[in-house]
Amino acid sequence: MSDTIRKVCVIGAGTMGAGIAAQVANAGVPVLLLDIVPKDAGNRNAIAEGAVAKMLKTEPAPFMSKSAAKLVETGNIEDHLEKIAECDWVIEAVIERLDIKQGLYAKIEAVKRDGTAVSSNTSTIPLGQLVEGRSAAFQRDFLITHFFNPPRYMRLLEIVTGPATDTAIAAKVEHFSDAALGKTVVRANDTPGFIANRIGTYWIQLGLNAAFDMGLTVELADAIAGKPMGVPKTGIFGLVDLVGIDLMPHLQASLTSTLPKDDPYHAIARTMPLIEKMIGEGYTGRKGKGGFYRLNKEMGRRKETIDLASGEYRETIRAFGPSGAAGKGDLRALVETKGKIGDYAWAVLGGTLAYAAALVPSAAGDVVAIDDAMKLGYNWKAGPFEMIDKLGADWLAQRLESEGKPVPEILKIAGDRTFYRVEDGKRQYLDLDGTYHDIRRPEGVLKLSDIKLASKPLLKNGSAALWDVGDGVVALEFTGKMNALDGDVMKLIVEAIPLVKAKYKALVVYNDADSFSAGANLGLALFAVNIAAWGEIEKLIAGGQMAYKGLKYAPFPVVGAPAGLAVGGGCEILLHCDAVQAHAELYMGLVECGVGLIPGWGGNGEMLDRWQKNRGMPKGPMPAVAKVFETVSTASVSRSAAQAKELLFLRADDGVTMNRDRLLYDAKQKALSLVEGYTAPEAPTFRLPGESGRTALGMAAEGFHKQGKATDYDMVVSAALAGVLSGGEADLVDTVSEAELLKLERETFMRLVREPRSIARVEHMLETGKPLRN
């Protein structure tokens, strides 16, 4: 048996199967995608081929780069099943029918190699039923791998093994799923619905029932069971619209047929005539004509909501949900609010938490698995046991008891203690044995949040901090809202450089947040504009240039480690790093033109240098200039790390980490690999086209203007950008130094920031989060 997975087969090219295949290809691993032969089809591979073609057009995109699709080989199970012998892992993702799955397994067993892992993506069928009738050898290779939709973006993977499953097979699949596919693996027991869907379905059913019973509007129910509870703002009804209303009866039927007769789900599962009527009329949610919410095209796409009592649509109304502490995450205040708000919150939250608490150890071995499953599978900010800690385990137990409801054993074990605590700088969880245990990270996982529990920052101010992450490496962390960058960040960078030079080996730019950095603090900049503090703005631009160049030419390696959003100044700091270790989900770009400005912290020169050195670029000064102009003037942003490489925001040899939890460790290792023999880069010089290049760029922009793709003010901003990229007054025979280009960049930025239409763009972005097309 091979210890590595070199090729994967996915059988079933529906939404889930195709998405799983795409994620395998995103990891750079060849994948065979098979489906049935369609009736009367001239192309026997039409289903699998059509799935790949559809994914190339789908948004959000299943593929991180269109080139990844080349790794997907398509076929059908009648002509190509023998190719399974080439694969190290076969994933079955066909329809949720036991007879169809079992029939397929018989065919798979006839052609697969011994030791090839076989798994089902089932979300409801117990493993014991799936392998009935199969050989002992097949059962050793079999497990359940339950992905969540869409597979590229949802991090949770529930793995279920049976009593016969080979532990080495399961470990191989788990490691590949973690390191290559980027999943956080949660081990679940072989119980109906596993963890996330079992609790999630119960939570949804409670929310639907209570809203109908209490006479709540859809809007109010979602306003209560959304942000105030720390779950996505869709709330419950919005979530059902998103996943598909027609899925609910199927989940209910599956769970009621497989759950033990004493499971509390049976008491709340019920048929709702309104939902049956909606499904029958095609109102299945966002994928249909609408759902609990819809857009009425006849009324100018007016947003409408269904009335739960009458079943008729009406204009969506604003719901005045919880206020004060109850609306800001204080769960005790929320459930104790008088009236329908508190009653509904308690009905949903109290019932869900009690149900989740009763599932340890039957569905999962510990509270951490339950919490991870709900945070990753349903995007809850806190897991059920983290929520119980906010309420108080003893308080929850007393309220349940006062209402005559059963108190789960684990709540009795906790008593007046919390399920999580920090002891000696380590986060611990309470187990069923009544003692606390350290939360252990997998090898290769390093979290800054863990480091913070056990140490103090080397340097810190209101917007940034510097942490010792071990082995002579420090991490520079941004700490402002959306990790926006300001003068304090630049000040800390300047202070960090001599400290790292004297005592450490390397620096990593990293934070644990969902967004690496949204760029410069526009709110602070706008305040300075409004009081005409032009000197302060220029000081900030000059200070940022100095800080970033300080990192670039520091006598030690600097590695950027971005994840999520890295735009504007957040992109520019990465362009100045010696190397980048990026999370695969990276949305990186220079977006300043969208707010009427240009990159001001050295991004223009860094991009010019990269494109001029690109081997595929034609000779001469103009091709690189034109490419950077196109990228920056259109505020292009990558939709993945793979696309960031195509745009040269990342270098070809920059690393990509698939699992977010492994990013800091990988970046640290990359930094250490650069230490021996490190020398800072030499400053580039540029040969730029001057006036002739500026004219050519202007003509290109005018073409977009005539097509209506560029506004009048876009032309002003792009002309300013063209002036910088072409070298200002430079001539083809001249060379432009990096310092001269920085000065030109700074002067141009200061000219634009005084423009009323640029100011209007900044204001609009701050107010709406969207660019103003003036």
matplotlib code that plots the C-alpha trace (Angstrom):
import matplotlib.pyplot as plt

x = [0.0, 1.3, 1.7, 0.8, -2.1, -1.0, -4.3, -7.9, -11.1, -14.5, -17.6, -20.6, -20.3, -23.2, -22.6, -20.8, -18.8, -17.7, -16.8, -14.7, -12.9, -12.2, -10.6, -8.4, -7.3, -6.7, -4.3, -2.3, -3.3, -4.7, -8.4, -10.6, -14.2, -16.7, -20.5, -23.1, -23.6, -26.6, -29.4, -29.3, -26.2, -23.7, -21.0, -20.8, -18.8, -21.3, -22.2, -18.7, -17.5, -20.5, -19.8, -16.3, -17.5, -20.1, -17.6, -15.4, -18.3, -19.7, -19.4, -18.1, -15.6, -14.9, -11.5, -8.8, -7.4, -8.7, -5.5, -6.5, -9.3, -6.6, -6.0, -9.5, -9.8, -13.5, -15.1, -18.0, -18.4, -19.2, -16.1, -13.5, -14.1, -10.9, -8.9, -9.7, -6.7, -4.5, -5.9, -5.0, -8.4, -11.9, -14.6, -18.2, -20.6, -23.7, -27.3, -28.3, -29.7, -28.3, -29.0, -27.3, -24.2, -23.9, -24.2, -21.4, -19.2, -19.4, -18.1, -15.4, -14.2, -13.7, -11.2, -9.5, -6.1, -5.8, -5.0, -6.8, -9.0, -12.7, -15.0, -18.6, -19.6, -22.9, -24.4, -27.0, -26.4, -24.5, -21.2, -22.4, -25.2, -23.0, -20.5, -23.0, -22.2, -18.7, -15.5, -13.3, -10.6, -13.0, -14.2, -10.6, -10.2, -13.6, -14.6, -16.9, -15.6, -18.4, -17.5, -19.6, -20.8, -19.2, -16.1, -13.6, -14.8, -16.2, -13.3, -15.0, -14.6, -16.2, -14.5, -16.2, -14.5, -15.9, -14.7, -12.9, -11.4, -7.6, -6.2, -3.4, -5.9, -7.9, -4.7, -3.6, -6.9, -7.0, -3.5, -4.1, -7.5, -5.8, -2.5, -3.5, -7.2, -7.1, -9.7, -10.1, -10.8, -13.3, -13.6, -17.3, -18.9, -21.1, -24.4, -27.1, -26.3, -22.9, -22.2, -22.8, -25.9, -27.4, -27.2, -27.7, -30.9, -32.2, -31.4, -33.1, -36.2, -36.5, -36.2, -38.9, -41.3, -40.9, -41.4, -44.7, -45.9, -45.2, -46.5, -43.2, -42.4, -39.6, -37.6, -37.8, -36.9, -33.8, -32.9, -33.0, -31.4, -28.7, -26.0, -27.0, -26.4, -23.1, -24.4, -24.4, -26.7, -28.9, -30.5, -32.5, -35.0, -32.3, -30.1, -32.9, -33.3, -29.6, -29.3, -32.7, -36.1, -36.6, -33.7, -35.5, -38.1, -35.3, -33.1, -36.1, -37.1, -33.6, -33.1, -36.5, -35.8, -32.4, -32.2, -33.0, -36.7, -35.8, -33.9, -35.4, -35.5, -38.6, -40.6, -39.9, -39.9, -43.2, -44.7, -45.4, -48.2, -46.7, -43.3, -44.9, -46.9, -43.8, -41.8, -44.7, -44.9, -41.1, -40.3, -37.3, -35.1, -32.4, -32.0, -35.7, -38.2, -37.5, -38.1, -39.0, -37.5, -37.8, -37.1, -40.3, -39.2, -42.6, -42.2, -38.7, -36.9, -38.5, -37.5, -40.4, -41.0, -43.6, -46.1, -46.0, -49.7, -51.2, -48.6, -48.7, -45.7, -45.4, -42.7, -39.8, -40.0, -37.2, -37.2, -36.3, -34.5, -32.6, -31.0, -28.2, -26.2, -28.7, -28.0, -24.2, -23.5, -24.5, -26.4, -27.7, -29.2, -30.7, -32.5, -33.7, -35.2, -38.9, -41.4, -41.2, -37.5, -36.4, -38.9, -37.8, -34.1, -34.5, -36.6, -33.9, -30.7, -31.7, -33.0, -30.0, -27.4, -29.1, -29.3, -25.7, -24.6, -26.4, -24.4, -21.1, -19.9, -22.4, -21.8, -18.4, -15.7, -15.3, -16.7, -13.9, -15.2, -18.7, -17.6, -15.3, -17.9, -20.5, -18.0, -16.6, -19.7, -22.3, -20.0, -21.0, -18.7, -18.7, -19.5, -22.3, -20.0, -18.4, -21.9, -22.7, -19.7, -21.2, -24.5, -23.0, -23.3, -24.9, -27.3, -28.3, -28.8, -30.9, -33.2, -33.7, -34.5, -36.9, -38.8, -39.0, -36.5, -33.7, -30.3, -27.5, -24.9, -22.0, -23.7, -23.9, -20.2, -19.3, -21.4, -20.2, -17.1, -16.5, -15.9, -12.8, -10.1, -6.5, -4.0, -0.2, -0.6, -2.5, -6.1, -7.8, -11.2, -13.3, -13.8, -16.4, -14.0, -14.4, -10.8, -9.3, -7.1, -4.8, -6.1, -3.5, -2.7, -1.7, 1.9, 2.6, -0.1, 1.0, -1.5, -0.6, -3.6, -1.9, 1.4, -0.4, -1.8, 1.7, 3.7, 3.8, 4.5, 8.0, 6.6, 3.1, 1.0, -2.6, -2.3, 0.4, 2.4, 5.5, 5.6, 8.3, 7.1, 10.1, 13.3, 14.6, 11.6, 9.2, 5.7, 4.5, 0.8, -1.7, -4.4, -6.6, -10.2, -9.9, -6.1, -6.1, -2.6, -1.7, 1.2, 1.4, 1.9, 4.8, 6.2, 6.3, 7.9, 10.7, 11.2, 11.1, 13.9, 16.9, 15.4, 15.1, 18.6, 20.1, 18.3, 16.5, 16.9, 13.9, 10.5, 7.1, 4.2, 1.1, -2.1, -4.8, -7.7, -9.9, -8.4, -4.7, -5.2, -7.8, -5.1, -4.6, -6.9, -9.2, -11.2, -8.1, -7.0, -10.4, -10.3, -7.0, -8.4, -11.4, -9.1, -6.7, -3.9, -2.0, 1.4, 0.2, -1.0, 2.3, 4.1, 2.0, 2.8, 6.5, 6.6, 5.0, 7.5, 10.4, 9.0, 8.3, 11.7, 13.2, 11.7, 12.8, 16.4, 16.6, 19.6, 17.3, 14.7, 11.1, 8.3, 4.7, 1.9, -1.4, -4.8, -8.1, -8.1, -4.7, -5.4, -3.9, -1.2, -1.8, -0.7, 2.2, 3.8, 3.7, 5.3, 8.3, 8.8, 11.7, 9.1, 5.5, 3.8, 0.1, -3.0, -4.7, -7.7, -6.0, -7.8, -4.8, -4.5, -3.7, -7.2, -6.3, -7.6, -11.1, -11.0, -9.5, -5.9, -2.8, -0.6, 1.6, 3.8, 6.0, 3.7, 4.1, 7.8, 7.6, 5.2, 7.2, 10.3, 8.5, 7.0, 10.3, 12.1, 9.3, 10.8, 7.6, 7.5, 8.6, 11.7, 11.6, 10.3, 6.7, 5.3, 5.9, 4.5, 1.4, 0.8, 1.1, -1.1, -3.8, -3.6, -3.5, -5.9, -8.6, -8.0, -7.6, -7.8, -6.9, -9.5, -6.9, -3.2, -3.0, -4.4, -2.2, 0.8, -0.7, -1.0, 2.6, 1.3, 3.1, 6.3, 6.3, 8.3, 6.2, 4.6, 0.9, -0.6, -4.0, -4.9, -5.3, -4.2, -0.8, 0.0, 2.1, 4.1, 4.8, 5.8, 8.1, 9.8, 10.2, 11.7, 14.2, 15.1, 16.3, 18.5, 21.7, 23.7, 21.0, 21.7, 19.3, 18.2, 19.8, 17.7, 16.3, 16.6, 14.0, 14.1, 10.7, 9.1, 8.3, 5.9, 5.5, 4.5, 2.1, 0.4, 0.0, -1.5, -3.9, -5.1, -5.7, -7.7, -9.7, -10.8, -12.3, -13.9, -15.6, -16.9, -18.4, -16.1, -14.3, -15.9, -14.7, -12.8, -11.3, -9.6, -8.1, -6.9, -5.5, -3.7, -2.0, -1.1, 0.3, 2.5, 4.1, 4.5, 6.0, 8.6, 7.2, 9.6, 12.0, 13.2, 13.9, 17.6, 17.4, 17.3, 14.9, 16.1, 13.8, 14.0, 13.1, 10.0, 9.0, 9.1, 7.0, 4.6, 4.3, 3.8, 1.1, -0.7, -0.7, -2.1, -5.0, -5.9, -6.7, -9.2, -12.9, -13.9, -11.3, -12.5, -16.1, -14.9, -13.2, -16.3, -18.6, -16.3, -16.4, -20.2, -21.2, -18.1, -18.6, -16.7, -18.2, -18.4, -18.1]
y = [0.0, 3.4, 6.0, 8.8, 9.6, 10.4, 10.1, 10.2, 8.9, 10.5, 8.7, 10.9, 14.2, 16.0, 19.2, 17.6, 15.0, 17.5, 20.0, 17.4, 16.5, 20.2, 20.6, 17.6, 19.2, 22.5, 20.6, 19.7, 16.0, 14.2, 13.1, 10.8, 11.9, 9.3, 9.1, 7.0, 6.9, 9.1, 7.5, 7.9, 10.1, 10.3, 11.3, 8.5, 10.9, 13.8, 14.0, 14.2, 16.5, 18.7, 19.0, 20.2, 22.7, 24.0, 24.5, 26.6, 29.0, 28.8, 31.5, 31.2, 29.2, 25.6, 25.7, 28.0, 28.4, 27.3, 25.4, 23.1, 21.7, 20.1, 17.7, 16.3, 13.3, 12.5, 9.2, 6.9, 3.8, 1.5, 2.1, 3.4, 1.8, -0.3, 3.0, 2.9, 0.5, 3.6, 5.5, 5.6, 6.8, 6.3, 8.7, 7.7, 10.7, 9.2, 9.6, 8.8, 5.4, 2.4, 0.0, 2.1, 2.6, -1.1, -2.1, 0.4, -1.0, -4.5, -3.1, -1.1, -4.1, -6.1, -3.6, -1.7, -2.5, -3.9, -1.0, 1.6, 3.7, 3.7, 6.3, 7.5, 11.1, 10.1, 12.5, 10.2, 6.5, 4.6, 2.9, -0.4, -0.5, 0.6, -2.3, -5.1, -8.0, -6.8, -8.7, -8.3, -6.8, -4.2, -3.3, -2.7, -0.1, 1.6, 4.7, 7.7, 11.1, 13.6, 16.9, 20.0, 22.1, 23.9, 21.6, 24.3, 26.8, 24.7, 23.6, 20.8, 17.1, 14.6, 11.2, 8.1, 4.7, 1.3, -1.5, -3.1, 0.0, -0.1, 2.7, 3.2, 3.7, 6.2, 8.0, 8.3, 9.8, 12.1, 13.5, 14.0, 15.7, 18.0, 18.9, 18.7, 19.5, 22.0, 20.4, 20.4, 16.8, 15.9, 12.3, 11.4, 8.2, 6.1, 7.6, 9.1, 12.5, 12.3, 15.6, 18.9, 17.9, 16.1, 19.2, 21.6, 19.9, 19.9, 23.6, 24.5, 22.4, 24.1, 27.5, 26.7, 25.2, 28.0, 30.8, 29.1, 28.4, 31.9, 33.8, 35.4, 37.0, 35.4, 38.7, 38.8, 35.1, 35.6, 38.8, 36.9, 33.6, 35.2, 37.7, 37.9, 34.2, 34.4, 32.5, 33.7, 36.7, 34.7, 33.3, 30.1, 30.9, 32.5, 29.5, 27.1, 29.3, 29.0, 25.2, 24.4, 24.1, 20.8, 19.3, 19.6, 16.8, 14.4, 15.1, 14.7, 11.4, 10.1, 11.0, 9.8, 6.5, 6.0, 7.8, 5.8, 6.0, 7.9, 10.7, 14.1, 14.8, 12.6, 15.0, 18.1, 16.5, 17.5, 18.1, 21.7, 22.3, 25.6, 24.1, 21.3, 23.9, 26.0, 23.0, 21.9, 25.3, 25.6, 27.9, 25.8, 28.7, 30.6, 27.8, 28.0, 30.8, 32.0, 30.7, 32.3, 35.4, 36.2, 39.0, 40.0, 40.8, 42.2, 44.7, 45.9, 43.1, 44.1, 41.9, 40.1, 37.7, 35.0, 35.4, 32.2, 32.4, 33.3, 31.8, 35.0, 37.2, 40.7, 43.4, 42.6, 44.7, 45.7, 43.6, 45.3, 42.4, 42.3, 45.5, 46.4, 43.5, 41.0, 42.1, 42.1, 38.5, 38.4, 35.1, 35.2, 38.6, 37.4, 34.4, 36.4, 39.2, 39.6, 38.8, 37.0, 37.8, 36.0, 33.2, 32.5, 32.8, 30.3, 27.9, 27.7, 28.1, 26.3, 23.3, 23.1, 23.4, 20.7, 18.4, 19.0, 18.3, 15.0, 13.8, 13.4, 10.7, 9.0, 11.2, 12.5, 11.7, 15.1, 18.7, 20.0, 17.8, 19.0, 22.7, 22.4, 20.7, 23.4, 26.3, 24.8, 23.2, 25.9, 28.9, 29.5, 31.9, 29.7, 26.0, 24.7, 24.2, 27.6, 29.0, 27.0, 28.6, 32.0, 31.1, 29.0, 25.3, 25.3, 28.1, 26.1, 22.9, 24.7, 26.2, 22.9, 21.2, 24.0, 23.4, 19.7, 18.9, 16.3, 17.6, 16.0, 14.2, 16.3, 19.4, 17.7, 16.8, 20.4, 21.9, 25.4, 24.9, 26.0, 23.5, 25.5, 27.1, 28.3, 26.7, 27.4, 29.1, 26.2, 26.0, 23.0, 21.3, 19.4, 15.8, 13.2, 12.0, 15.4, 16.5, 19.0, 18.0, 20.1, 20.8, 19.2, 20.5, 18.2, 18.2, 21.1, 23.3, 26.5, 29.1, 32.6, 32.5, 29.7, 31.6, 34.6, 32.5, 31.7, 34.8, 38.6, 40.6, 41.8, 45.1, 46.4, 49.5, 50.2, 48.8, 46.1, 43.7, 41.6, 38.0, 35.4, 32.3, 30.2, 29.1, 32.6, 33.7, 36.6, 37.4, 40.9, 41.0, 43.7, 44.3, 47.1, 46.7, 44.6, 44.8, 48.2, 49.9, 53.3, 55.2, 53.0, 49.9, 51.7, 52.8, 49.3, 48.0, 50.5, 49.6, 45.9, 45.9, 46.6, 44.2, 41.3, 42.1, 42.0, 39.0, 36.9, 35.2, 36.1, 37.8, 36.6, 39.0, 37.1, 37.2, 34.7, 36.9, 36.0, 39.0, 39.6, 43.3, 45.5, 48.1, 51.6, 53.0, 55.0, 56.4, 57.9, 59.2, 60.8, 62.5, 64.0, 65.2, 66.8, 68.9, 69.6, 67.9, 67.3, 67.2, 64.3, 62.4, 62.9, 61.8, 58.6, 57.9, 58.6, 56.6, 53.6, 53.7, 53.9, 51.0, 48.7, 49.4, 48.8, 45.3, 44.7, 45.6, 44.2, 42.0, 39.0, 37.1, 38.5, 36.1, 37.2, 34.8, 36.1, 34.5, 36.0, 39.7, 41.3, 44.4, 47.9, 48.4, 44.9, 43.7, 46.1, 44.8, 41.3, 42.6, 43.8, 40.4, 38.1, 35.3, 34.6, 31.5, 32.1, 30.4, 29.0, 31.3, 34.6, 37.7, 39.9, 43.1, 46.8, 48.3, 52.0, 53.2, 52.1, 54.9, 57.5, 56.9, 55.0, 52.6, 54.8, 52.4, 51.2, 48.8, 50.3, 49.8, 46.3, 45.2, 46.8, 45.0, 41.6, 42.0, 43.3, 40.3, 37.9, 35.5, 35.4, 39.2, 40.7, 42.8, 46.6, 48.9, 49.1, 45.5, 45.4, 48.9, 48.1, 44.9, 46.6, 49.5, 47.0, 45.2, 48.2, 50.6, 47.9, 47.1, 43.4, 41.1, 37.4, 34.9, 32.4, 32.1, 30.4, 33.4, 35.7, 33.9, 34.4, 38.2, 38.1, 39.4, 36.2, 34.8, 31.4, 29.9, 31.4, 28.7, 27.8, 26.3, 24.6, 24.3, 27.7, 26.2, 25.2, 28.6, 30.1, 26.9, 26.7, 30.4, 29.9, 27.0, 29.0, 31.8, 29.5, 27.9, 31.4, 32.3, 30.6, 32.7, 35.3, 38.6, 41.4, 42.1, 44.9, 47.9, 47.7, 50.4, 51.0, 51.9, 53.4, 54.8, 58.3, 60.5, 58.0, 55.3, 57.6, 58.4, 54.8, 53.9, 56.9, 55.5, 52.1, 53.7, 55.8, 52.6, 51.4, 54.8, 54.6, 51.2, 52.5, 50.4, 53.4, 56.6, 60.1, 60.1, 56.7, 58.5, 61.1, 58.4, 56.2, 59.1, 59.8, 56.1, 56.1, 59.0, 57.1, 53.8, 55.5, 57.3, 60.9, 63.1, 60.2, 59.4, 56.0, 56.7, 57.4, 55.0, 55.7, 54.6, 53.1, 56.2, 58.4, 56.2, 56.4, 60.2, 60.3, 57.8, 60.0, 63.2, 61.7, 60.2, 63.6, 65.3, 62.8, 62.7, 66.4, 65.8, 66.2, 63.1, 61.0, 62.1, 61.2, 57.7, 57.2, 58.4, 56.1, 53.1, 53.7, 54.2, 51.3, 49.1, 49.4, 51.6, 54.8, 54.9, 58.7]
z = [0.0, -1.0, 1.8, -0.6, -2.8, -6.3, -8.2, -7.1, -8.7, -8.0, -9.1, -9.5, -11.4, -9.7, -7.8, -4.9, -6.8, -9.5, -6.7, -4.9, -8.1, -8.7, -5.2, -5.8, -9.1, -7.2, -5.0, -8.2, -8.1, -11.2, -10.8, -12.7, -12.8, -13.8, -14.2, -15.9, -19.7, -20.5, -22.5, -26.2, -26.0, -28.8, -26.2, -23.6, -21.3, -21.6, -17.9, -16.6, -19.4, -18.9, -15.2, -15.9, -18.5, -16.1, -13.3, -15.6, -15.8, -12.2, -9.7, -7.1, -9.0, -8.0, -9.8, -8.3, -11.8, -15.2, -15.7, -12.8, -15.0, -17.1, -14.3, -14.5, -16.7, -17.6, -18.4, -17.6, -15.3, -18.2, -20.3, -17.8, -14.5, -14.8, -14.6, -10.8, -10.7, -11.3, -8.3, -4.7, -3.4, -4.9, -3.7, -4.3, -4.6, -6.2, -5.3, -1.7, -2.3, -0.5, -3.3, -6.0, -3.7, -2.9, -6.5, -7.4, -4.6, -6.1, -9.4, -7.7, -5.7, -8.9, -10.4, -7.6, -6.1, -2.6, -0.3, -2.5, -0.2, -1.0, 0.6, 0.4, 0.5, 2.1, 4.6, 6.1, 5.5, 8.3, 7.2, 8.5, 6.0, 3.1, 3.4, 3.9, 1.7, 0.8, 1.5, 4.5, 2.3, 0.9, 4.4, 5.5, 2.7, 3.3, 5.2, 4.9, 3.9, 4.2, 2.4, 2.7, -0.3, -2.0, -1.5, -2.4, 0.2, 3.1, 5.3, 7.2, 6.4, 8.6, 8.5, 9.8, 10.1, 10.8, 13.1, 10.1, 8.6, 8.4, 10.6, 8.1, 5.2, 7.3, 8.4, 4.7, 3.6, 6.6, 6.0, 2.3, 3.0, 5.6, 3.9, 0.2, 0.1, 2.9, 5.1, 8.9, 9.6, 12.3, 13.3, 13.7, 15.0, 12.7, 13.8, 11.5, 10.2, 11.8, 13.7, 11.7, 9.8, 12.7, 15.0, 12.1, 10.9, 14.5, 14.9, 11.6, 12.4, 15.9, 14.2, 11.6, 14.2, 16.7, 14.1, 12.9, 16.4, 17.8, 14.8, 14.0, 10.7, 8.7, 9.0, 12.8, 13.2, 11.1, 12.9, 16.2, 15.1, 13.0, 14.0, 17.7, 18.1, 16.2, 13.2, 9.6, 9.0, 6.7, 9.9, 9.6, 6.8, 4.7, 5.1, 4.1, 1.0, 0.3, 0.6, -1.0, 0.7, -1.1, 0.7, 4.1, 3.6, 2.4, 5.4, 7.7, 6.1, 6.4, 10.0, 11.2, 9.6, 11.0, 14.4, 17.5, 18.6, 21.7, 19.9, 20.5, 16.8, 16.4, 18.6, 16.5, 13.0, 11.3, 7.9, 7.1, 4.5, 3.5, 2.7, 0.7, -1.2, -1.9, -3.2, -5.4, -7.0, -7.6, -4.7, -3.6, -2.6, -4.5, -7.0, -7.8, -8.2, -4.7, -1.3, 2.0, 0.3, -3.4, -5.9, -7.7, -11.2, -12.1, -9.3, -10.4, -8.5, -5.3, -2.4, -0.9, 2.0, 2.4, 5.2, 7.3, 8.2, 4.8, 2.5, 0.4, -0.5, 0.6, 0.5, 2.8, 6.0, 8.3, 11.5, 14.8, 16.4, 19.7, 20.9, 23.4, 24.8, 23.5, 19.9, 20.4, 21.3, 25.0, 24.8, 28.3, 27.7, 24.4, 25.8, 28.9, 26.8, 27.6, 24.9, 21.6, 21.0, 24.2, 23.8, 20.2, 21.1, 23.9, 21.9, 19.2, 21.2, 24.4, 22.5, 20.1, 22.9, 24.9, 21.9, 21.0, 24.6, 24.6, 21.6, 23.5, 23.3, 20.9, 17.8, 18.7, 21.2, 22.8, 22.8, 20.5, 17.6, 18.1, 18.2, 15.2, 13.1, 13.7, 13.2, 10.0, 8.6, 9.4, 9.8, 13.4, 15.2, 18.3, 18.7, 20.9, 23.9, 23.5, 23.5, 26.7, 28.3, 27.5, 29.1, 31.9, 32.0, 35.5, 34.4, 31.3, 33.4, 35.9, 33.3, 31.5, 34.8, 35.8, 32.6, 33.1, 30.3, 30.5, 31.5, 29.4, 31.5, 30.3, 31.8, 35.1, 34.9, 34.1, 37.0, 37.5, 35.4, 31.8, 29.0, 27.9, 29.9, 29.6, 31.9, 31.8, 28.5, 26.9, 25.9, 27.5, 27.2, 29.7, 29.0, 30.1, 32.8, 34.5, 33.9, 31.5, 28.6, 26.4, 22.9, 20.7, 17.3, 14.4, 13.5, 11.2, 12.7, 14.4, 15.5, 16.6, 19.0, 20.9, 21.0, 22.5, 25.3, 26.5, 25.7, 25.5, 22.4, 21.7, 20.4, 20.4, 19.6, 18.6, 15.1, 15.1, 17.3, 17.0, 18.3, 18.9, 17.1, 17.9, 16.3, 15.8, 13.8, 14.7, 13.3, 12.4, 13.1, 12.0, 14.6, 13.4, 12.0, 8.8, 9.6, 7.9, 7.8, 9.3, 10.7, 13.8, 11.6, 9.8, 13.0, 14.4, 11.2, 11.6, 15.3, 14.4, 11.9, 14.3, 16.9, 14.5, 13.1, 16.6, 18.1, 15.5, 12.2, 10.1, 10.0, 8.9, 8.1, 9.3, 11.3, 12.2, 10.9, 8.0, 6.1, 5.8, 5.2, 3.5, 2.8, 4.1, 6.8, 4.5, 7.4, 8.9, 5.5, 4.9, 8.3, 7.4, 4.0, 5.7, 7.9, 5.0, 6.8, 3.6, 5.4, 7.5, 4.5, 2.7, 5.9, 5.9, 2.3, 2.7, 6.0, 4.3, 1.5, 3.9, 6.1, 3.2, 1.6, 5.1, 5.1, 1.5, 2.2, 5.7, 6.4, 7.2, 5.2, 5.2, 4.3, 3.8, 4.8, 3.6, 3.6, 2.5, 1.5, 0.7, -1.2, -1.6, 1.0, 2.1, -1.3, -1.5, 1.7, 0.2, -3.0, -0.9, 0.9, -0.1, -0.5, 0.1, 1.5, 0.7, 1.6, -1.4, -0.9, -1.6, -2.9, -3.7, -5.8, -6.1, -6.0, -5.3, -8.7, -7.5, -4.9, -7.2, -6.1, -7.2, -5.2, -3.0, -1.0, -3.8, -5.5, -8.9, -9.0, -7.6, -10.2, -13.0, -11.8, -11.8, -15.3, -16.8, -15.4, -16.6, -19.2, -21.2, -21.7, -25.1, -25.1, -24.7, -22.0, -23.2, -22.7, -19.0, -18.5, -20.5, -18.4, -15.1, -16.3, -17.3, -14.0, -11.7, -13.6, -13.6, -9.9, -10.8, -7.8, -7.8, -6.9, -5.5, -4.9, -8.3, -10.0, -8.0, -9.6, -13.1, -12.3, -10.8, -7.5, -6.4, -7.9, -9.5, -6.7, -3.9, -1.8, -1.5, 1.6, 1.2, 4.9, 6.6, 10.0, 8.5, 7.0, 9.8, 10.2, 6.5, 6.3, 9.3, 7.6, 4.4, 6.3, 8.0, 4.7, 3.5, 6.4, 5.5, 3.1, 2.9, 1.2, 0.6, -3.0, -5.1, -5.9, -9.4, -12.1, -14.8, -18.4, -19.0, -22.2, -21.1, -23.1, -25.9, -23.5, -21.7, -24.9, -25.8, -22.4, -22.8, -26.2, -24.6, -21.8, -24.3, -26.0, -22.7, -22.2, -25.6, -24.8, -21.6, -19.4, -18.0, -16.6, -17.1, -13.8, -14.5, -17.4, -15.0, -12.6, -15.3, -16.9, -13.5, -13.2, -16.8, -15.8, -13.0, -14.9, -18.0, -15.8, -15.8, -17.8, -18.4, -21.9, -23.4, -23.1, -19.4, -16.5, -13.6, -10.1, -7.5, -5.4, -8.3, -9.1, -5.4, -5.5, -8.7, -7.1, -4.0, -5.8, -8.1, -5.1, -3.3, -6.4, -6.7, -3.0, -3.3, -6.1, -5.0, -7.1, -5.5, -2.1, -3.2, -4.1, -0.7, 1.1, -1.0, -0.3, 3.4, 3.5, 1.2, 0.7, -3.0, -5.6, -6.9, -10.7, -11.1]

ax = plt.figure().add_subplot(projection="3d")
ax.plot(x, y, z, "-o")
ax.set_aspect("equal")
plt.show()
